[in-house]
Amino acid sequence: MNPISDQALRITLDHETTSIVRQLQADNQRLRNELATADANLGNRYLRSVLNLIDKHRDMGYGALDVIDERLVLHDEGGADGEMLEQLYQIPLEEKLAIIPVLCGLGYFVREFKPTLHGCPFAVDWSTTEERLRRDYYDFFTRGGILHRPTE
């Protein structure tokens, strides 16, 4: 090889390597952020309670559930019912709604009520299609309800 083409090859390879390293660093940071979010969500008692309730309803053969605070208390894995219900009522609506992206990431449709119903900010569906949801819950959507789609 002549020295000019050898140098050009090195510059090209260095550029490609630098680009690959940058991409890997960006991917690594994104994965670290996702892991931190997942860890935070695992510690979220409200999310755990909703997931427990979904599992129990799925096991009973249901395809959807309205997430109502009282139901979460009845199906929670521990704690005093009255105390937990009071804690659920004290959780700000924004925190309850913050789990919607996590639920969508797990493959669920989530129907967010607008205006929010007391004690039932959203419903979760797992055995239907968007087309059927839009048909079956036509009134829900005409009243301003929002459908969050699975992201999986």
C-alpha positions in Angstrom: 0.0 0.0 0.0 1.2 3.5 -0.6 1.5 5.9 2.4 -1.3 8.2 1.3 -4.0 5.4 0.9 -2.7 3.8 4.2 -3.2 7.1 6.0 -6.7 7.6 4.4 -7.6 4.1 5.5 -6.5 4.8 9.1 -8.5 8.1 9.2 -11.6 6.3 7.8 -11.3 3.5 10.3 -10.7 5.9 13.2 -13.8 7.9 12.1 -15.9 4.7 12.0 -14.6 3.5 15.3 -15.3 6.9 17.0 -18.8 6.9 15.5 -19.4 3.3 16.8 -18.1 4.2 20.2 -20.3 7.3 20.4 -23.3 5.2 19.4 -22.5 2.6 22.0 -22.1 5.2 24.7 -25.5 6.7 23.8 -27.1 3.3 23.9 -25.4 2.5 27.2 -26.8 5.8 28.7 -30.3 5.1 27.4 -30.2 1.6 28.9 -29.0 3.0 32.2 -31.9 5.5 32.2 -34.4 2.7 31.4 -33.0 0.5 34.2 -33.2 3.4 36.6 -36.8 4.0 35.6 -37.6 0.3 35.9 -36.0 0.1 39.4 -38.0 3.2 40.5 -41.2 1.6 39.1 -40.6 -1.6 41.0 -40.6 0.3 44.2 -43.9 2.0 43.4 -46.5 0.4 45.6 -49.4 1.8 43.5 -47.9 0.2 40.3 -47.4 -3.1 42.1 -50.9 -3.0 43.4 -52.3 -2.3 39.9 -50.2 -5.1 38.4 -51.4 -7.6 41.1 -55.0 -6.6 40.3 -54.5 -7.1 36.6 -53.0 -10.6 37.2 -55.9 -11.6 39.4 -58.5 -10.4 36.9 -56.7 -12.1 34.0 -56.5 -15.3 36.0 -60.3 -15.1 36.5 -60.8 -14.8 32.7 -61.5 -11.1 32.4 -60.0 -9.0 29.6 -60.1 -5.6 31.3 -60.4 -3.8 34.6 -61.4 -0.4 35.9 -58.6 0.6 38.3 -60.6 1.6 41.4 -58.8 2.3 44.7 -61.1 0.1 46.7 -60.3 -2.9 44.4 -56.6 -2.3 44.8 -57.0 -2.6 48.6 -59.1 -5.8 48.4 -56.5 -7.5 46.3 -53.3 -6.1 47.7 -50.7 -8.5 49.2 -50.6 -7.1 52.7 -51.2 -4.2 55.0 -54.2 -3.0 56.8 -57.1 -2.3 54.4 -58.2 1.0 55.9 -54.7 2.4 56.2 -53.8 1.4 52.6 -57.1 2.9 51.3 -56.3 6.2 53.0 -52.8 6.1 51.5 -54.3 5.5 48.0 -56.6 8.5 48.4 -53.6 10.6 49.3 -51.6 9.7 46.2 -51.9 12.6 43.9 -53.7 11.9 40.6 -50.5 12.8 38.7 -48.6 10.0 40.4 -51.4 7.5 39.6 -51.4 8.6 35.9 -47.6 8.4 35.8 -47.8 4.6 35.7 -49.7 4.6 32.4 -46.5 4.6 30.2 -45.2 1.6 32.2 -48.5 -0.2 31.7 -48.4 0.6 27.9 -44.8 -0.6 27.9 -46.0 -3.9 29.3 -48.4 -4.3 26.4 -51.7 -2.9 27.8 -54.2 -0.5 26.4 -55.1 2.1 29.0 -58.2 4.2 28.8 -57.7 7.4 30.8 -60.9 9.0 32.0 -61.4 12.7 31.2 -62.7 14.1 33.5 -61.2 11.6 35.9 -63.7 9.6 37.9 -63.2 9.7 41.7 -61.2 6.7 42.7 -60.9 5.4 39.1 -58.5 7.4 37.0 -58.1 4.8 34.2 -59.0 1.3 33.0 -56.6 -1.3 31.6 -57.5 -3.6 28.7 -55.4 -6.6 27.6 -57.5 -8.9 25.4 -58.9 -6.7 22.7 -57.9 -4.5 19.7 -57.9 -0.7 19.4 -60.7 -0.9 16.8 -62.9 -2.8 19.2 -62.1 -0.5 22.1 -63.0 2.5 19.9 -66.3 0.9 18.9 -67.3 -0.5 22.3 -66.4 2.7 24.2 -67.6 5.2 21.7 -69.3 7.3 24.4 -66.1 7.3 26.4 -64.1 8.8 23.6 -66.8 11.4 22.7 -66.7 12.6 26.4 -62.9 13.2 26.0 -61.5 9.9 27.2 -58.0 9.2 26.1 -56.6 5.9 24.8 -53.0 5.1 25.5 -51.7 2.3 23.2 -49.2 -0.5 24.0 -45.7 0.4 23.2 -44.3 -3.1 23.1 
